Amino acid sequence: MSSLTRSLTRAIRELPVTAQDRRGAERMVRDWVGSRLAGETDPVGRRLTASEGRSPDLPGRVFLAAAHAHVTETDDLHRASVTHPGCVVISTAWEMASTLGKGGHALLEAVLAGYEVMLRVGEALGPGHYRLFHNTATAGVFGAAAAAAHLLELEEDPWVWALGNAGTQAAGLWQFNEEGAMTKPLHAGHAAAAGLRAALLARQGFTGPEAILEGKKGLFRALCSDPYPDRVLAPAPAWKLHETSLKPYPCCRHTHAAIDAALVLRDRLEEETAGVPLAERIAGIRVRTYPAALDVTDRPRPGNPQEARFSLQFAVAAALLDRRPGLATIRPPPQGAPPRHLPPPLPG
């Protein structure tokens, strides 16, 4: 029987691409451009830029593009795989297409292929994996390898080798979120650069493990307590890129439903208390949400922008105070500006 990566490679190479598919991919590219530019100007993004020097090579450029696009939490999201595919896949495809002199259609088709692989692998990892591992990092290496393999016009065997050698580099732990560290964009950068290198090596005949997903010492056995291997090849009505959503707020997607609810509440309170400052009318807010949101975003006292982006409490307070949380809400205030304080959390 064919391995999962070989079967997936064959399926993707046979999928037709329509004008509507290209438009969908172009929409994601436009969103990625904004996320990348925002990340480049962020203090964390500037540190990443400094680390690569003035003239990074292709892997270095791919690393920076992916890391920058993930800094501000404004990049796209695929719910079922719990991944941010754009920062990894589009960064790889954009820099690779530019280097190879490829046109727009080739870029968009590489984006479609990269999303397809990344999202299918991401869906197969299972909830146990997500509790410890960052899916954008671990599934991302496969998406980057697929985008690069498409642009390099690799044959079937090199495609499989690229995915195998990408998978053996899958990494990215959630511990950074316990400490408010700057690590998260590093995951996207590594995934993109690792997938790119795997595809470039495959072009040179550098072989990789075919059963990297389902093998007895493969990804599912090593990193997943409850994987869903069938989801790698599950039927779908169209390219999975079309299942991906764009973010309205620059913070973890798990906070967005609570933000929307807070904005509705704000409008009602303003109607009822016209002329009275809203902050003076609110004694406290209690939010009920689902377990995954609590696991990732239950942070009542964020101490820096990284923690603020993953704080449900901050997100709700910002929605009530600022009406629509934006990049300026998350970033530190200018030097000398008075600090903003959240109200004390309710007990329990």
C-alpha positions as CSV (number, residue, x, y, z in Angstrom):
1,M,0.0,0.0,0.0
2,S,1.1,3.6,-0.6
3,S,2.2,5.7,2.3
4,L,0.0,8.6,3.4
5,T,2.5,11.1,2.1
6,R,2.6,9.4,-1.3
7,S,-1.2,9.1,-1.6
8,L,-1.5,12.7,-0.5
9,T,1.1,13.8,-3.1
10,R,-0.7,12.0,-5.9
11,A,-4.1,13.5,-4.9
12,I,-2.8,17.0,-4.8
13,R,-1.0,16.8,-8.1
14,E,-4.2,15.7,-9.7
15,L,-6.5,18.4,-8.2
16,P,-7.8,20.9,-10.8
17,V,-7.3,24.6,-10.1
18,T,-10.0,27.0,-11.1
19,A,-10.1,30.8,-11.4
20,Q,-12.1,30.8,-8.1
21,D,-9.4,28.8,-6.4
22,R,-6.8,31.3,-7.5
23,R,-8.9,34.2,-6.2
24,G,-9.2,32.5,-2.9
25,A,-5.5,32.0,-2.7
26,E,-4.9,35.7,-3.7
27,R,-7.2,36.8,-0.9
28,M,-4.9,34.9,1.6
29,V,-1.8,36.4,0.0
30,R,-3.2,39.9,0.4
31,D,-4.0,39.2,4.1
32,W,-0.4,37.8,4.5
33,V,1.1,41.0,3.1
34,G,-0.5,43.1,5.8
35,S,0.4,40.6,8.6
36,R,4.0,40.5,7.4
37,L,4.3,44.3,7.2
38,A,2.8,44.7,10.7
39,G,5.2,42.1,12.1
40,E,8.3,43.8,10.5
41,T,7.6,47.0,12.4
42,D,6.8,45.3,15.7
43,P,9.6,45.3,18.4
44,V,9.7,41.5,18.3
45,G,9.9,41.6,14.5
46,R,12.8,44.0,14.6
47,R,14.7,41.6,16.9
48,L,14.1,38.8,14.4
49,T,15.4,41.0,11.5
50,A,18.5,41.8,13.4
51,S,19.2,38.1,14.0
52,E,19.4,37.4,10.3
53,G,21.7,40.2,9.2
54,R,21.5,42.6,6.2
55,S,21.5,40.0,3.4
56,P,20.0,36.7,4.4
57,D,20.0,33.8,2.0
58,L,16.8,32.2,0.7
59,P,16.2,30.1,3.8
60,G,16.9,33.1,5.9
61,R,14.5,35.3,3.9
62,V,11.8,32.6,4.2
63,F,12.4,32.3,7.9
64,L,12.0,36.1,8.4
65,A,8.9,36.3,6.2
66,A,7.1,33.6,8.1
67,A,8.2,34.8,11.5
68,H,7.2,38.4,10.7
69,A,3.8,37.3,9.4
70,H,3.1,35.6,12.7
71,V,4.3,38.2,15.2
72,T,1.1,40.3,15.6
73,E,-1.5,37.4,15.6
74,T,-3.2,39.0,12.6
75,D,-2.6,36.1,10.2
76,D,-5.3,33.7,9.0
77,L,-6.6,30.6,10.8
78,H,-7.9,27.2,9.8
79,R,-10.2,26.0,12.6
80,A,-10.2,22.2,12.2
81,S,-6.4,21.9,12.1
82,V,-5.8,24.8,14.6
83,T,-3.1,26.2,12.3
84,H,-2.2,29.6,10.8
85,P,-1.2,28.4,7.3
86,G,-0.5,31.7,5.6
87,C,2.5,32.7,7.7
88,V,4.3,29.4,6.8
89,V,3.0,28.5,3.3
90,I,2.7,31.9,1.7
91,S,6.1,33.1,3.0
92,T,7.7,30.0,1.5
93,A,5.9,30.3,-1.8
94,W,6.4,34.1,-2.1
95,E,10.2,34.0,-1.5
96,M,10.6,30.9,-3.6
97,A,8.6,32.1,-6.5
98,S,10.5,35.4,-6.5
99,T,13.9,33.6,-6.5
100,L,12.8,31.2,-9.3
101,G,11.2,34.0,-11.4
102,K,7.8,32.3,-11.3
103,G,4.6,34.1,-12.2
104,G,1.5,34.9,-10.2
105,H,-0.4,31.7,-11.2
106,A,2.5,29.5,-10.1
107,L,2.6,31.3,-6.8
108,L,-1.1,30.9,-6.1
109,E,-1.1,27.2,-7.1
110,A,1.8,26.6,-4.8
111,V,-0.2,28.3,-2.0
112,L,-3.1,26.0,-2.7
113,A,-0.9,22.9,-2.5
114,G,0.9,24.1,0.6
115,Y,-2.4,24.8,2.4
116,E,-3.8,21.5,1.4
117,V,-1.0,19.5,2.9
118,M,-0.6,21.6,6.0
119,L,-4.3,21.6,6.8
120,R,-4.8,17.9,6.2
121,V,-1.8,16.9,8.4
122,G,-2.9,19.4,11.0
123,E,-6.4,17.9,11.2
124,A,-4.8,14.4,11.7
125,L,-2.7,15.4,14.7
126,G,-5.5,15.1,17.2
127,P,-6.3,17.2,20.3
128,G,-3.7,15.5,22.5
129,H,-1.0,16.8,20.2
130,Y,-2.4,20.4,20.4
131,R,-2.2,20.4,24.2
132,L,1.6,20.4,24.1
133,F,2.6,21.1,20.5
134,H,1.9,24.2,18.3
135,N,0.2,22.8,15.2
136,T,1.3,25.7,13.0
137,A,4.9,24.6,13.7
138,T,4.5,20.8,13.4
139,A,2.1,20.7,10.5
140,G,3.7,23.8,9.0
141,V,6.8,22.0,7.9
142,F,4.7,19.8,5.6
143,G,2.9,22.8,4.1
144,A,6.1,24.7,3.4
145,A,7.7,21.6,1.8
146,A,4.7,21.1,-0.5
147,A,4.6,24.7,-1.6
148,A,8.3,24.6,-2.4
149,A,8.0,21.2,-4.1
150,H,5.3,22.6,-6.4
151,L,7.3,25.5,-7.4
152,L,10.4,23.3,-8.0
153,E,8.2,21.1,-10.2
154,L,9.4,18.0,-8.4
155,E,8.4,14.5,-9.5
156,E,6.4,12.2,-7.2
157,D,9.3,10.6,-5.4
158,P,11.1,13.9,-4.6
159,W,7.8,15.2,-3.3
160,V,7.5,12.3,-0.9
161,W,11.1,12.7,0.2
162,A,10.6,16.4,0.8
163,L,7.6,15.7,3.0
164,G,9.5,13.0,4.9
165,N,12.5,15.2,5.6
166,A,10.2,18.1,6.5
167,G,8.3,15.9,9.0
168,T,11.4,14.7,10.8
169,Q,12.0,18.4,11.7
170,A,8.6,19.0,13.1
171,A,8.8,20.9,16.4
172,G,7.2,23.7,18.5
173,L,6.1,23.5,22.1
174,W,3.5,25.6,23.9
175,Q,5.8,26.3,26.9
176,F,6.4,29.8,25.7
177,N,2.8,30.7,26.4
178,E,3.2,29.7,30.0
179,E,5.9,32.4,30.4
180,G,4.9,35.1,28.0
181,A,8.0,34.6,25.9
182,M,8.5,35.8,22.3
183,T,8.9,32.3,20.9
184,K,5.8,31.8,18.8
185,P,6.9,33.5,15.5
186,L,10.1,31.4,15.7
187,H,7.9,28.4,15.2
188,A,6.5,29.7,11.9
189,G,9.9,30.8,10.7
190,H,11.5,27.4,11.5
191,A,8.6,25.5,9.9
192,A,8.9,27.5,6.6
193,A,12.7,27.3,6.4
194,A,12.8,23.6,7.3
195,G,10.2,22.7,4.7
196,L,12.0,24.8,2.1
197,R,15.3,23.0,2.8
198,A,13.6,19.6,2.6
199,A,12.3,20.4,-0.8
200,L,15.6,21.8,-2.0
201,L,17.4,18.7,-0.8
202,A,14.8,16.4,-2.5
203,R,15.6,18.2,-5.8
204,Q,19.2,17.0,-5.3
205,G,18.1,13.4,-4.8
206,F,18.3,13.5,-1.0
207,T,15.9,10.8,0.1
208,G,13.5,11.1,3.0
209,P,11.2,8.6,5.0
210,E,8.1,7.8,3.1
211,A,6.0,6.7,6.2
212,I,6.9,9.8,8.2
213,L,3.3,10.1,9.4
214,E,2.1,6.6,10.1
215,G,5.4,4.7,10.5
216,K,6.2,2.9,13.7
217,K,8.7,5.6,14.5
218,G,6.9,8.4,12.7
219,L,5.2,11.6,13.6
220,F,1.9,10.1,14.8
221,R,3.6,7.6,17.1
222,A,6.1,10.1,18.5
223,L,4.1,13.2,19.0
224,C,0.3,12.4,18.9
225,S,-1.6,10.6,21.7
226,D,-4.8,10.4,19.7
227,P,-4.2,11.0,16.0
228,Y,-6.7,10.8,13.2
229,P,-4.7,9.3,10.3
230,D,-7.9,9.0,8.1
231,R,-8.1,12.8,7.9
232,V,-5.0,13.0,5.8
233,L,-6.9,11.6,2.8
234,A,-10.5,12.4,3.8
235,P,-12.7,13.5,0.9
236,A,-13.3,17.3,0.6
237,P,-15.6,19.2,-1.7
238,A,-12.9,21.7,-2.7
239,W,-9.4,22.9,-1.9
240,K,-9.1,23.2,1.9
241,L,-7.7,26.8,1.6
242,H,-11.4,27.8,1.2
243,E,-12.0,26.7,4.8
244,T,-9.5,29.2,6.2
245,S,-10.8,32.4,7.8
246,L,-9.2,35.8,8.3
247,K,-8.8,37.4,11.7
248,P,-10.6,40.7,12.6
249,Y,-8.6,41.2,15.7
250,P,-4.8,41.0,16.4
251,C,-5.0,38.4,19.2
252,C,-5.5,34.7,19.6
253,R,-8.5,33.4,17.7
254,H,-9.8,31.8,20.9
255,T,-10.6,35.3,22.2
256,H,-12.6,36.5,19.3
257,A,-16.0,35.2,20.2
258,A,-15.7,36.9,23.6
259,I,-14.6,40.1,21.9
260,D,-17.7,40.0,19.7
261,A,-19.9,39.5,22.7
262,A,-18.2,42.3,24.5
263,L,-18.8,44.7,21.6
264,V,-22.5,43.9,21.6
265,L,-22.6,44.4,25.4
266,R,-20.8,47.8,24.9
267,D,-23.4,49.0,22.5
268,R,-26.2,48.1,24.9
269,L,-24.5,49.7,27.8
270,E,-23.9,52.9,25.9
271,E,-27.6,53.2,25.0
272,E,-28.6,52.7,28.6
273,T,-26.0,55.0,30.2
274,A,-25.6,57.8,27.8
275,G,-23.2,60.5,29.1
276,V,-21.7,58.3,31.8
277,P,-18.2,56.9,31.1
278,L,-18.5,53.2,30.4
279,A,-15.6,52.2,32.7
280,E,-17.4,53.8,35.7
281,R,-20.5,51.6,35.1
282,I,-18.8,48.2,35.0
283,A,-17.9,46.5,38.2
284,G,-16.8,43.3,36.5
285,I,-17.3,41.0,33.6
286,R,-17.7,37.2,33.8
287,V,-16.9,35.2,30.6
288,R,-17.9,31.6,30.0
289,T,-16.1,29.9,27.2
290,Y,-14.9,26.5,26.0
291,P,-12.0,24.5,27.5
292,A,-9.4,25.1,24.7
293,A,-9.8,28.9,25.1
294,L,-9.2,28.6,28.8
295,D,-6.2,26.4,28.3
296,V,-4.6,29.0,26.0
297,T,-6.0,32.4,27.0
298,D,-6.9,32.4,30.7
299,R,-4.5,35.1,31.7
300,P,-6.0,37.8,33.9
301,R,-2.8,39.9,34.4
302,P,-0.8,40.0,31.1
303,G,2.6,41.6,31.6
304,N,3.7,42.2,28.0
305,P,2.3,42.3,24.5
306,Q,2.9,38.5,24.0
307,E,0.8,37.7,27.0
308,A,-1.8,40.3,26.1
309,R,-2.3,38.6,22.7
310,F,-3.2,35.5,24.6
311,S,-5.3,37.0,27.4
312,L,-9.1,36.5,27.2
313,Q,-9.5,39.0,30.0
314,F,-7.4,41.7,28.3
315,A,-9.2,41.1,25.0
316,V,-12.7,41.6,26.6
317,A,-11.5,44.7,28.5
318,A,-9.9,46.2,25.4
319,A,-13.1,45.6,23.4
320,L,-15.1,47.5,26.1
321,L,-12.6,50.3,26.3
322,D,-11.5,50.7,22.7
323,R,-14.6,49.5,20.9
324,R,-12.4,47.5,18.3
325,P,-9.1,46.1,19.5
326,G,-6.3,46.9,17.1
327,L,-2.5,46.8,16.9
328,A,-2.2,49.9,19.0
329,T,-4.2,48.3,21.8
330,I,-1.6,45.5,22.1
331,R,1.6,47.3,21.5
332,P,3.3,49.1,24.5
333,P,2.2,52.8,24.9
334,P,4.7,55.5,23.9
335,Q,7.3,56.3,26.5
336,G,5.8,58.6,29.1
337,A,2.2,57.7,28.4
338,P,0.2,56.7,31.5
339,P,-0.3,52.9,31.8
340,R,-3.7,51.3,31.4
341,H,-4.9,49.0,34.1
342,L,-7.4,46.2,33.9
343,P,-10.1,46.0,36.6
344,P,-9.4,43.3,39.2
345,P,-10.7,39.8,38.1
346,L,-13.9,38.4,39.6
347,P,-13.4,35.6,42.1
348,G,-13.7,32.1,40.7
